[in-house]
Amino acid sequence: MAKIKKGDLVQVITGAKQDRGGDRGKQGKVLEVIDGGQRVVVEGVNYITKHNRIGQTQRGTKTGGIETYEAPIHISNVALVDPDSKKPTRVGFRVEEQVKDGVKKTVRVRVAKKSGKDI
């Protein structure tokens, strides 16, 4: 089971500080998890600029120019944010038995290590 999933609130824990133009300390929502769970794209973090060649579509509109978007960063450089304290926390798992329609099923639940609350 993955510790960080799409839609989670995470904080960047490595890199240059914000006063030096970096992203450390920024919080954002995970937009997607790629490369088999090794990289994440975080909203508002790690912006890059891409120059696209100017072209023309069938309708005659211009395409291309300069685009900025979020690039992926390694999953080890972000930490999940505890919903209570709004600070980065480590993630553990708790095994529970869930009964649904008379059938027992064992599930793992993500838990914040500091507060012990479900995430």
HELIX and SHEET records of a PDB file:
HELIX    1   1 GLN A   18  ARG A   20  5                                   3    
HELIX    2   2 ILE A   75  ASN A   77  5                                   3    
SHEET    1   A 6 ILE A  73  HIS A  74  0                                        
SHEET    2   A 6 ARG A  39  VAL A  42 -1                                        
SHEET    3   A 6 GLN A  27  ILE A  34 -1                                        
SHEET    4   A 6 LEU A   9  VAL A  12 -1                                        
SHEET    5   A 6 VAL A  78  VAL A  81 -1                                        
SHEET    6   A 6 PRO A  88  THR A  89 -1                                        
SHEET    1   B 2 TYR A  47  GLN A  56  0                                        
SHEET    2   B 2 LYS A  62  GLU A  70 -1                                        
SHEET    1   C 2 VAL A  91  LYS A 100  0                                        
SHEET    2   C 2 VAL A 103  ALA A 112 -1                                        
END                                                                             
